[in-house]
Amino acid sequence: FGDMGVLARQIEEMGAIPGIWIRPLRTVEMIPQNWVLKRQEGDFAFWMDPSIPEVLDKVAEDITRIRNWGYKLIKHDFTTGDTFNLWGFQMADDYVSEQEFADKTKTTAEIIKQLYQTIRDAAGDDVAIIEDVVTAGTAVRETIELFKHVAKVNLKALFVSVDRMERGTGDCTTLDELRKEH
């Protein structure tokens, strides 16, 4: 893509808001072995352990670099799947993580909360974090509540890449319910 800052400015000059997709816990860079959460056999990439402070520093550096390039929309993706080795829909109410994190003093909730706080802090107040697809709205509702508890977040907008018109908990669509709630 060349110079990412130049690309962001070109996008802005065309009248659009620069946005970017990132998978913050997966890397092809050589990293210290103690940062590795998992690696699939035959894969060239590593998943980093978000319980390690230096990994959170790297995530913050990456998000800050993206913000400094001029990107105002950041879609961070696969954080739950990369952290817990499961997709959100695979986790029931009684889910207990079997993932082996380096920091044994923290719960999985504390680890993911700290990861999201790191992303939020690095993004700053003028960057929007994006959800890709809304189904029942559970992830959006939980994320909004999580952000309210870990940071002073003023929800201004929710960007959804695909509106599948999923039915919410009542008679209207999930997005209509979210609009009414927030």
MARTORLUM-115670 format. One line per 5 residues: number of its first residue (from 1); their letters; for each residue x, y, z of N, C-alpha, C. Coordinates in nm, 4 decimals. Layout:
<sites>
NUM = A = X:Y:Z:X:Y:Z:X:Y:Z | ...
</sites>
This chain:
<sites>
1 = FGDMG = 0.0802:-0.1201:0.0000:0.0000:0.0000:0.0000:0.0839:0.1257:0.0000 | 0.2132:0.1104:0.0150:0.2993:0.2277:0.0204:0.2891:0.2970:0.1546 | 0.3040:0.4278:0.1544:0.2996:0.5077:0.2765:0.1547:0.5163:0.3263 | 0.1296:0.4586:0.4426:-0.0079:0.4517:0.4934:-0.0626:0.5887:0.5340 | 0.0250:0.6789:0.5780:-0.0186:0.8147:0.6096:-0.0623:0.8895:0.4848
6 = VLARQ = 0.0134:0.8732:0.3766:-0.0230:0.9351:0.2488:-0.1564:0.8778:0.2011 | -0.1725:0.7477:0.2133:-0.2978:0.6846:0.1713:-0.4164:0.7402:0.2509 | -0.3997:0.7569:0.3829:-0.5077:0.8130:0.4656:-0.5433:0.9541:0.4192 | -0.4420:1.0348:0.3889:-0.4683:1.1714:0.3413:-0.5389:1.1704:0.2058 | -0.5004:1.0784:0.1187:-0.5656:1.0690:-0.0118:-0.7126:1.0297:0.0033
11 = IEEMG = -0.7391:0.9392:0.0942:-0.8779:0.8990:0.1200:-0.9576:1.0189:0.1688 | -0.8981:1.0963:0.2608:-0.9652:1.2144:0.3141:-0.9880:1.3194:0.2057 | -0.8916:1.3369:0.1172:-0.9038:1.4336:0.0079:-1.0172:1.3972:-0.0875 | -1.0511:1.2678:-0.0937:-1.1626:1.2236:-0.1784:-1.2967:1.2408:-0.1071 | -1.2929:1.2923:0.0162:-1.4159:1.3183:0.0898:-1.4630:1.2023:0.1762
16 = AIPGI = -1.3793:1.1018:0.1936:-1.4159:0.9868:0.2760:-1.3369:0.9898:0.4066 | -1.3825:0.9115:0.5026:-1.3137:0.8998:0.6302:-1.2206:0.7786:0.6220 | -1.0904:0.7979:0.6447:-0.9976:0.6856:0.6352:-1.0256:0.5796:0.7417 | -1.0346:0.4544:0.6984:-1.0571:0.3428:0.7892:-0.9630:0.2288:0.7569 | -0.9398:0.1447:0.8569:-0.8456:0.0349:0.8401:-0.8898:-0.0839:0.9248
21 = WIRPL = -0.8539:-0.2034:0.8807:-0.8840:-0.3282:0.9510:-0.7549:-0.3776:1.0139 | -0.7636:-0.4258:1.1389:-0.6451:-0.4784:1.2059:-0.6836:-0.5993:1.2907 | -0.5949:-0.6937:1.2947:-0.6080:-0.8117:1.3816:-0.4949:-0.7994:1.4838 | -0.5202:-0.7312:1.5963:-0.4114:-0.6862:1.6829:-0.3288:-0.7948:1.7523 | -0.3820:-0.9139:1.7684:-0.3080:-1.0176:1.8407:-0.2363:-1.1170:1.7504
26 = RTVEM = -0.2488:-1.1016:1.6210:-0.1842:-1.1951:1.5280:-0.0729:-1.1209:1.4545 | 0.0427:-1.1833:1.4457:0.1562:-1.1179:1.3810:0.2412:-1.2188:1.3061 | 0.3071:-1.1705:1.2033:0.4046:-1.2518:1.1313:0.5465:-1.2091:1.1702 | 0.5558:-1.1066:1.2544:0.6859:-1.0597:1.3012:0.7457:-1.1621:1.3973 | 0.8766:-1.1638:1.4044:0.9432:-1.2455:1.5049:0.9242:-1.1756:1.6392
31 = IPQNW = 0.8709:-1.2488:1.7346:0.8443:-1.1931:1.8665:0.9107:-1.2824:1.9711 | 0.9334:-1.2285:2.0909:0.9899:-1.3138:2.1955:0.9004:-1.4361:2.2195 | 0.9630:-1.5488:2.2421:0.8886:-1.6736:2.2590:0.7857:-1.6644:2.3714 | 0.8159:-1.5916:2.4778:0.7208:-1.5836:2.5892:0.5978:-1.4989:2.5563 | 0.5970:-1.4284:2.4435:0.4793:-1.3540:2.3998:0.3786:-1.4429:2.3277
36 = VLKRQ = 0.4228:-1.5592:2.2814:0.3391:-1.6451:2.1966:0.2321:-1.7137:2.2803 | 0.1076:-1.6905:2.2421:-0.0049:-1.7586:2.3056:-0.0268:-1.8924:2.2382 | -0.0217:-1.8914:2.1048:-0.0389:-2.0151:2.0293:0.0169:-1.9963:1.8892 | 0.0414:-2.1064:1.8261:0.0839:-2.1067:1.6864:0.0338:-2.2367:1.6260 | -0.0372:-2.2249:1.5156:-0.0863:-2.3448:1.4485:0.0250:-2.4044:1.3645
41 = EGDFA = 0.0356:-2.5344:1.3692:0.1399:-2.6032:1.2940:0.1286:-2.5699:1.1454 | 0.2405:-2.5340:1.0873:0.2435:-2.5020:0.9452:0.2085:-2.3572:0.9141 | 0.1590:-2.2828:1.0139:0.1234:-2.1428:0.9928:0.2460:-2.0566:1.0208 | 0.2602:-1.9491:0.9471:0.3741:-1.8602:0.9641:0.3460:-1.7505:1.0660 | 0.2258:-1.7439:1.1190:0.1875:-1.6361:1.2101:0.1843:-1.6843:1.3555
46 = FWMDP = 0.1938:-1.5869:1.4444:0.1854:-1.6110:1.5882:0.0652:-1.5365:1.6438 | 0.0045:-1.5915:1.7465:-0.0962:-1.5209:1.8239:-0.0299:-1.4786:1.9530 | -0.0433:-1.3517:1.9871:0.0243:-1.2983:2.1053:-0.0661:-1.3071:2.2282 | -0.0040:-1.3248:2.3429:-0.0722:-1.3412:2.4706:-0.1054:-1.2041:2.5295 | -0.2351:-1.1670:2.5348:-0.2709:-1.0339:2.5845:-0.2568:-1.0182:2.7361
51 = SIPEV = -0.2163:-1.1233:2.8063:-0.1931:-1.1097:2.9500:-0.0536:-1.0552:2.9793 | 0.0294:-1.0429:2.8760:0.1677:-0.9965:2.8918:0.1736:-0.8453:2.8659 | 0.2233:-0.7681:2.9626:0.2269:-0.6213:2.9463:0.2975:-0.5756:2.8188 | 0.4046:-0.6412:2.7789:0.4768:-0.6011:2.6580:0.3937:-0.6240:2.5312 | 0.3082:-0.7244:2.5332:0.2174:-0.7470:2.4204:0.1166:-0.6329:2.4137
56 = LDKVA = 0.0625:-0.5930:2.5285:-0.0301:-0.4794:2.5299:0.0399:-0.3523:2.4830 | 0.1675:-0.3363:2.5191:0.2445:-0.2206:2.4695:0.2540:-0.2247:2.3174 | 0.2770:-0.3434:2.2613:0.2862:-0.3571:2.1147:0.1522:-0.3245:2.0495 | 0.0428:-0.3749:2.1070:-0.0909:-0.3445:2.0547:-0.1134:-0.1938:2.0580 | -0.0786:-0.1294:2.1702:-0.0951:0.0160:2.1819:-0.0103:0.0889:2.0777
61 = EDITR = 0.1119:0.0437:2.0565:0.1985:0.1053:1.9545:0.1359:0.0930:1.8157 | 0.0819:-0.0245:1.7846:0.0201:-0.0455:1.6530:-0.1010:0.0448:1.6340 | -0.1884:0.0510:1.7333:-0.3089:0.1350:1.7239:-0.2697:0.2823:1.7166 | -0.1726:0.3236:1.7970:-0.1259:0.4621:1.7955:-0.0672:0.4980:1.6592 | 0.0120:0.4088:1.6006:0.0696:0.4324:1.4674:-0.0425:0.4527:1.3641
66 = IRNWG = -0.1451:0.3667:1.3700:-0.2583:0.3779:1.2775:-0.3285:0.5125:1.2965 | -0.3522:0.5505:1.4227:-0.4157:0.6801:1.4512:-0.3290:0.7938:1.3988 | -0.1983:0.7853:1.4215:-0.1077:0.8915:1.3762:-0.0982:0.8996:1.2242 | -0.1205:0.7898:1.1560:-0.1255:0.7938:1.0100:-0.2462:0.8736:0.9610 | -0.3480:0.8875:1.0470:-0.4665:0.9631:1.0091:-0.5935:0.8809:0.9940
71 = YKLIK = -0.5911:0.7565:1.0348:-0.7107:0.6723:1.0239:-0.8050:0.7026:1.1393 | -0.9314:0.7281:1.1056:-1.0335:0.7653:1.2040:-1.1300:0.6513:1.2343 | -1.1276:0.5487:1.1523:-1.2117:0.4305:1.1733:-1.1185:0.3103:1.1853 | -1.1234:0.2412:1.2981:-1.0386:0.1243:1.3177:-1.1273:0.0040:1.3466 | -1.1193:-0.0936:1.2598:-1.1897:-0.2192:1.2799:-1.0891:-0.3186:1.3361
76 = HDFTT = -1.0954:-0.3439:1.4668:-1.0100:-0.4491:1.5213:-1.0940:-0.5756:1.5228 | -1.0349:-0.6833:1.4768:-1.1123:-0.8037:1.4508:-1.0462:-0.9257:1.5133 | -1.1260:-1.0275:1.5363:-1.0816:-1.1586:1.5850:-1.0220:-1.1559:1.7249 | -1.0429:-1.0489:1.8020:-0.9793:-1.0426:1.9336:-1.0317:-1.1515:2.0277 | -1.1601:-1.1792:2.0245:-1.2131:-1.2854:2.1106:-1.1638:-1.4211:2.0644
81 = GDTFN = -1.1752:-1.4486:1.9366:-1.1300:-1.5768:1.8834:-0.9814:-1.5990:1.9029 | -0.9013:-1.4932:1.8836:-0.7571:-1.5064:1.8996:-0.7168:-1.5195:2.0469 | -0.7938:-1.4595:2.1357:-0.7629:-1.4670:2.2785:-0.8046:-1.6008:2.3387 | -0.9241:-1.6465:2.3050:-0.9790:-1.7645:2.3714:-0.9822:-1.8897:2.2848 | -0.9418:-1.8752:2.1586:-0.9408:-1.9883:2.0663:-1.0812:-2.0423:2.0395
86 = LWGFQ = -1.1801:-1.9571:2.0575:-1.3202:-1.9888:2.0287:-1.3861:-1.8638:1.9728 | -1.4894:-1.8824:1.8939:-1.5709:-1.7697:1.8497:-1.6720:-1.7395:1.9587 | -1.7190:-1.6167:1.9633:-1.8137:-1.5741:2.0655:-1.9353:-1.6635:2.0763 | -1.9907:-1.7060:1.9627:-2.1113:-1.7887:1.9663:-2.0845:-1.9277:2.0240 | -1.9575:-1.9675:2.0341:-1.9238:-2.0976:2.0908:-1.9144:-2.0936:2.2434
91 = MADDY = -1.9203:-1.9749:2.3006:-1.9075:-1.9599:2.4452:-2.0456:-1.9513:2.5078 | -2.0787:-2.0449:2.5912:-2.2068:-2.0445:2.6623:-2.1922:-1.9605:2.7895 | -2.3026:-1.9402:2.8592:-2.3002:-1.8617:2.9823:-2.2062:-1.9210:3.0864 | -2.1851:-2.0508:3.0821:-2.0995:-2.1167:3.1801:-1.9583:-2.1414:3.1265 | -1.9191:-2.0695:3.0233:-1.7885:-2.0884:2.9597:-1.6744:-2.0624:3.0579
96 = VSEQE = -1.5785:-2.1507:3.0590:-1.4545:-2.1332:3.1343:-1.3403:-2.1532:3.0351 | -1.2533:-2.0545:3.0261:-1.1439:-2.0612:2.9297:-1.0457:-2.1719:2.9647 | -1.0069:-2.2452:2.8615:-0.9023:-2.3454:2.8783:-0.7687:-2.2936:2.8257 | -0.7692:-2.1680:2.7817:-0.6478:-2.1073:2.7290:-0.5462:-2.0886:2.8415 | -0.4218:-2.1169:2.8138:-0.3136:-2.1013:2.9114:-0.2462:-1.9660:2.8894
101 = FADKT = -0.2783:-1.8693:2.9738:-0.2162:-1.7378:2.9652:-0.0918:-1.7337:3.0532 | 0.0030:-1.6484:3.0168:0.1262:-1.6362:3.0949:0.0979:-1.5829:3.2348 | 0.0086:-1.4842:3.2433:-0.0239:-1.4254:3.3731:-0.1373:-1.5048:3.4371 | -0.1028:-1.5847:3.5342:-0.2010:-1.6724:3.6008:-0.2770:-1.5991:3.7117 | -0.2416:-1.4722:3.7368:-0.3072:-1.3982:3.8447:-0.4343:-1.3279:3.7982
106 = KTTAE = -0.4594:-1.3243:3.6664:-0.5751:-1.2529:3.6125:-0.6785:-1.3498:3.5578 | -0.8035:-1.3104:3.5687:-0.9112:-1.3876:3.5071:-0.9149:-1.3552:3.3584 | -0.9839:-1.4384:3.2818:-0.9976:-1.4102:3.1385:-1.0715:-1.2783:3.1166 | -1.1675:-1.2480:3.2029:-1.2402:-1.1212:3.1906:-1.1455:-1.0034:3.2114 | -1.0562:-1.0133:3.3082:-0.9603:-0.9056:3.3314:-0.8642:-0.8913:3.2138
111 = IIKQL = -0.8252:-1.0033:3.1550:-0.7324:-1.0004:3.0412:-0.7966:-0.9332:2.9207 | -0.9188:-0.9723:2.8858:-0.9843:-0.9135:2.7680:-1.0209:-0.7674:2.7948 | -1.0596:-0.7369:2.9175:-1.0917:-0.5989:2.9538:-0.9683:-0.5102:2.9378 | -0.8529:-0.5599:2.9826:-0.7302:-0.4827:2.9691:-0.6906:-0.4649:2.8226 | -0.7122:-0.5682:2.7412:-0.6851:-0.5571:2.5976:-0.7736:-0.4491:2.5350
116 = YQTIR = -0.9044:-0.4538:2.5625:-0.9957:-0.3541:2.5059:-0.9630:-0.2139:2.5573 | -0.9232:-0.2031:2.6841:-0.8856:-0.0730:2.7390:-0.7617:-0.0198:2.6680 | -0.6670:-0.1073:2.6406:-0.5453:-0.0682:2.5691:-0.5793:-0.0144:2.4302 | -0.6664:-0.0865:2.3581:-0.7082:-0.0428:2.2240:-0.7799:0.0909:2.2334 | -0.8700:0.1032:2.3293:-0.9476:0.2263:2.3465:-0.8566:0.3449:2.3767
121 = DAAGD = -0.7643:0.3271:2.4714:-0.6739:0.4368:2.5090:-0.5853:0.4789:2.3924 | -0.5319:0.3813:2.3201:-0.4435:0.4123:2.2079:-0.5190:0.4787:2.0929 | -0.6459:0.4414:2.0745:-0.7254:0.4994:1.9653:-0.7557:0.6464:1.9894 | -0.7690:0.6862:2.1142:-0.8001:0.8260:2.1443:-0.9482:0.8550:2.1271 | -0.9823:0.9808:2.1485:-1.1235:1.0204:2.1480:-1.1793:1.0498:2.0094
126 = DVAII = -1.0927:1.0655:1.9102:-1.1416:1.1040:1.7783:-1.1398:0.9886:1.6778 | -1.1293:0.8669:1.7289:-1.1271:0.7490:1.6429:-1.2454:0.6604:1.6802 | -1.3126:0.6079:1.5801:-1.4242:0.5156:1.6034:-1.3752:0.3726:1.5873 | -1.4212:0.2874:1.6761:-1.3899:0.1453:1.6681:-1.5134:0.0779:1.6099 | -1.4940:-0.0109:1.5121:-1.6036:-0.0599:1.4287:-1.6390:-0.2059:1.4561
131 = EDVVT = -1.7702:-0.2351:1.4541:-1.8245:-0.3715:1.4596:-1.8550:-0.4124:1.3164 | -1.8272:-0.5370:1.2794:-1.8472:-0.5754:1.1401:-1.9886:-0.6228:1.1089 | -2.0428:-0.7116:1.1888:-2.1762:-0.7663:1.1631:-2.2529:-0.7688:1.2941 | -2.3779:-0.7340:1.2903:-2.4624:-0.7420:1.4084:-2.5649:-0.8522:1.3857 | -2.5698:-0.9455:1.4778:-2.6721:-1.0509:1.4696:-2.7763:-1.0198:1.5760
136 = AGTAV = -2.7680:-1.0829:1.6907:-2.8662:-1.0580:1.7969:-2.8337:-0.9326:1.8769 | -2.7144:-0.8754:1.8571:-2.6757:-0.7547:1.9275:-2.6057:-0.7792:2.0598 | -2.5876:-0.9043:2.0958:-2.5259:-0.9381:2.2237:-2.3857:-0.8796:2.2349 | -2.3026:-0.8991:2.1330:-2.1649:-0.8493:2.1378:-2.1619:-0.6974:2.1492 | -2.2492:-0.6287:2.0755:-2.2527:-0.4828:2.0811:-2.2938:-0.4372:2.2198
141 = RETIE = -2.4000:-0.4956:2.2731:-2.4468:-0.4561:2.4070:-2.3390:-0.4813:2.5118 | -2.2740:-0.5973:2.5060:-2.1702:-0.6289:2.6035:-2.0502:-0.5361:2.5881 | -2.0136:-0.5036:2.4656:-1.9002:-0.4142:2.4423:-1.9303:-0.2742:2.4934 | -2.0499:-0.2253:2.4676:-2.0880:-0.0924:2.5164:-2.0785:-0.0881:2.6686 | -2.1328:-0.1879:2.7351:-2.1265:-0.1930:2.8816:-1.9828:-0.2046:2.9304
146 = LFKHV = -1.9034:-0.2870:2.8621:-1.7629:-0.3029:2.8992:-1.6903:-0.1694:2.8876 | -1.7070:-0.1000:2.7756:-1.6394:0.0276:2.7572:-1.6847:0.1298:2.8611 | -1.8113:0.1288:2.8964:-1.8607:0.2228:2.9977:-1.7956:0.1972:3.1330 | -1.7619:0.0727:3.1606:-1.7015:0.0391:3.2890:-1.5501:0.0623:3.2912 | -1.4838:0.0568:3.1778:-1.3383:0.0692:3.1777:-1.2905:0.2063:3.1321
151 = AKVNL = -1.3774:0.2850:3.0737:-1.3352:0.4164:3.0252:-1.4558:0.5088:3.0185 | -1.4281:0.6361:3.0147:-1.5361:0.7333:2.9982:-1.5676:0.7416:2.8497 | -1.6585:0.6567:2.8059:-1.6909:0.6470:2.6647:-1.8244:0.7149:2.6388 | -1.8234:0.7997:2.5391:-1.9460:0.8626:2.4931:-1.9769:0.8029:2.3568 | -2.0731:0.7113:2.3525:-2.1068:0.6441:2.2278:-2.1705:0.7445:2.1320
156 = KALFV = -2.1007:0.7714:2.0224:-2.1497:0.8667:1.9233:-2.2111:0.7976:1.8038 | -2.1563:0.6797:1.7696:-2.2048:0.6105:1.6502:-2.1658:0.4644:1.6574 | -2.2384:0.3842:1.5851:-2.2050:0.2432:1.5667:-2.2009:0.2202:1.4167 | -2.0861:0.1793:1.3673:-2.0711:0.1506:1.2258:-2.0849:0.0005:1.2065 | -2.1729:-0.0401:1.1195:-2.1951:-0.1812:1.0919:-2.1727:-0.2034:0.9430
161 = SVDRM = -2.0817:-0.2935:0.9111:-2.0487:-0.3182:0.7711:-2.1613:-0.3870:0.6968 | -2.2277:-0.4816:0.7627:-2.3346:-0.5576:0.6989:-2.4568:-0.5577:0.7897 | -2.5656:-0.5000:0.7434:-2.6909:-0.5064:0.8188:-2.7722:-0.6213:0.7604 | -2.7714:-0.7324:0.8316:-2.8421:-0.8511:0.7839:-2.9887:-0.8495:0.8263 | -3.0321:-0.7388:0.8848:-3.1719:-0.7228:0.9261:-3.2143:-0.8343:1.0210
166 = ERGTG = -3.1208:-0.8770:1.1068:-3.1507:-0.9823:1.2032:-3.2569:-0.9338:1.3008 | -3.3447:-1.0231:1.3388:-3.4479:-0.9901:1.4364:-3.3842:-0.9814:1.5742 | -3.4211:-0.8778:1.6482:-3.3683:-0.8592:1.7830:-3.4435:-0.9459:1.8830 | -3.4457:-0.9025:2.0060:-3.5125:-0.9792:2.1109:-3.6636:-0.9576:2.1090 | -3.7077:-0.8542:2.0384:-3.8510:-0.8249:2.0290:-3.9013:-0.8402:1.8868
171 = DCTTL = -3.9870:-0.7470:1.8453:-4.0494:-0.7549:1.7135:-3.9732:-0.6807:1.6039 | -3.8734:-0.6016:1.6412:-3.8018:-0.5239:1.5392:-3.6603:-0.5792:1.5206 | -3.5864:-0.5182:1.4279:-3.4508:-0.5658:1.4012:-3.3584:-0.5280:1.5167 | -3.2460:-0.5953:1.5222:-3.1474:-0.5676:1.6264:-3.1004:-0.4231:1.6194 | -3.0712:-0.3741:1.4994:-3.0232:-0.2356:1.4891:-3.1290:-0.1356:1.5336
176 = DELRK = -3.2572:-0.1629:1.5036:-3.3636:-0.0750:1.5528:-3.3677:-0.0766:1.7059 | -3.3484:-0.1945:1.7651:-3.3452:-0.2033:1.9115:-3.2284:-0.1242:1.9684 | -3.1119:-0.1380:1.9062:-2.9939:-0.0652:1.9539:-3.0133:0.0854:1.9420 | -3.0774:0.1297:1.8350:-3.1048:0.2726:1.8186:-3.1931:0.3231:1.9325 | -3.2944:0.2453:1.9686:-3.3862:0.2833:2.0772:-3.3136:0.2827:2.2115
181 = EH = -3.2253:0.1858:2.2329:-3.1547:0.1719:2.3606:-3.0485:0.2787:2.3811 | -2.9869:0.3224:2.2731:-2.8717:0.4130:2.2877:-2.8916:0.5389:2.2060
</sites>
